[in-house]
C-alpha cells in the first residue's frame, strides 16, 4: 500500500475513532497529495518519495507555527499544532540520532575529500541527498559546520 492509500485509510480510521486532531492533520495532508497528483505532468500519480517530502514540509511548517504561537503566548494553539505534527511524524522514517548523524557525515566528508569550511557546499549537496528524510537540513548544516572547522 502506497502512502497516499495509507493516509486515505487512516482518515477513515480517525473518523471512526473520532480523533479530531489526527483527522484534521490527515485531511490537510491528503489535500496536498491531491494537489500534487493533479499538477501538470504528474499523470495522476504520486510516488512515495514525493509524498514523504510533502509530509516533511508540513511537519516543519507545523513545528515553526507552534514555535511562533509559543512566542506569542498562545500555548493552546501551539499544543494543537504540535499534536498534528505528532500525528504526521508517524509516516516519516526514523530520524537519526546526533551520534548516527555525525558518523554518516564523517563518511560523507571523507568521500568528498572536504578539508575545511570552503568545502561545505560540496558536503551539503551529498549529505542532503543521502540523509533525506532521516535528518532536517538545518541539523545537517549545523553538524557539517561543526565538523569542517
C-alpha positions in Angstrom: 0.0 0.0 0.0 1.5 3.3 -1.0 1.5 6.4 1.3 -1.5 8.0 -0.5 -3.7 4.9 0.2 -2.4 4.6 3.7 -3.3 8.2 4.5 -6.8 7.6 3.0 -7.3 4.5 5.1 -6.1 6.3 8.2 -8.6 9.1 7.6 -11.4 6.6 7.8 -9.9 5.1 10.9 -9.6 8.5 12.5 -13.2 9.3 11.7 -14.4 6.1 13.3 -12.2 6.7 16.4 -13.5 10.4 16.5 -9.8 11.6 16.7 -10.3 15.2 15.5 -6.7 16.2 15.7 -5.4 13.3 13.6 -8.3 13.6 11.2 -7.6 17.3 10.6 -3.9 16.7 10.1 -4.5 13.8 7.7 -7.1 15.7 5.7 -4.6 18.5 5.3 -2.0 16.0 4.0 -4.5 14.4 1.6 -5.3 17.9 0.2 -1.6 18.5 -0.6 -1.3 14.9 -2.0 -4.3 15.6 -4.3 -2.8 18.9 -5.5 0.5 17.1 -6.3 -1.3 14.3 -8.1 -3.3 16.7 -10.3 -0.3 19.0 -11.0 0.7 19.3 -14.7 2.9 16.5 -15.7 2.1 14.3 -12.7 -0.1 11.8 -14.7 -2.4 11.4 -11.7 0.3 9.6 -9.7 2.2 10.4 -6.6 5.4 8.5 -5.7 6.1 7.7 -2.1 9.2 9.8 -2.1 7.3 12.9 -3.3 4.6 12.1 -0.7 7.3 11.9 2.1 8.6 15.3 1.0 5.2 16.8 1.4 4.7 15.3 4.9 8.2 16.5 5.9 7.3 20.0 4.7 4.1 20.0 6.7 5.8 18.7 9.8 8.4 21.5 9.5 5.7 24.1 9.0 3.8 22.8 12.0 6.8 23.0 14.2 7.6 26.5 13.1 4.0 27.6 13.6 4.0 26.0 17.1 7.2 27.9 18.0 5.6 31.2 16.8 2.4 30.5 18.8 4.5 29.8 21.9 6.4 33.1 21.4 3.1 34.9 21.2 1.9 33.4 24.4 -0.7 31.2 22.7 0.0 27.7 24.3 -3.4 26.4 23.2 -2.6 26.9 19.5 0.9 25.6 19.9 -0.4 22.5 21.6 -2.8 21.8 18.8 -0.2 22.4 16.2 2.3 20.0 17.9 -0.4 17.3 18.2 -1.0 17.5 14.5 2.8 17.3 13.9 3.0 14.2 16.1 0.2 12.6 14.1 2.2 13.2 10.9 5.6 12.1 12.2 4.4 8.5 12.3 4.6 8.5 8.5 8.2 9.7 8.4 11.3 7.4 8.6 13.1 7.1 11.9 15.2 10.2 12.5 19.0 9.8 13.0 20.4 10.4 16.5 23.1 13.0 16.8 25.7 10.3 17.0 24.5 8.5 14.0 24.2 11.7 12.0 27.8 12.6 12.9 29.1 9.2 11.8 27.2 9.5 8.5 28.6 13.0 7.9 32.2 11.9 8.7 31.8 9.2 6.0 30.5 11.8 3.5 33.3 14.2 4.3 35.8 11.5 3.7 34.2 10.5 0.4 34.0 14.1 -0.9 37.6 14.9 0.3 36.4 18.0 2.1 39.1 19.7 4.2 37.6 22.9 5.5 34.6 25.3 5.6 35.2 26.2 1.9 34.0 22.7 1.0 30.7 23.0 2.9 28.6 23.3 -0.3 30.1 20.1 -1.7 29.4 18.2 1.6 25.9 19.6 2.0 24.8 18.6 -1.5 25.8 15.0 -1.0 24.6 14.9 2.6 21.1 16.3 2.0 20.6 13.7 -0.7 22.0 10.8 1.3 20.2 11.7 4.5 16.9 12.9 3.0 14.0 12.2 5.4 16.2 11.0 8.2 17.5 14.4 9.3 16.4 18.0 8.9 18.5 20.2 6.7 19.2 22.7 9.5 20.5 20.0 11.7 22.7 18.6 8.9 24.0 22.1 8.2 24.9 22.8 11.9 26.7 19.4 12.2 28.7 19.9 8.9 29.8 23.4 10.1 31.0 21.9 13.4 32.9 19.0 11.6 34.6 21.2 8.9 36.2 23.6 11.3 
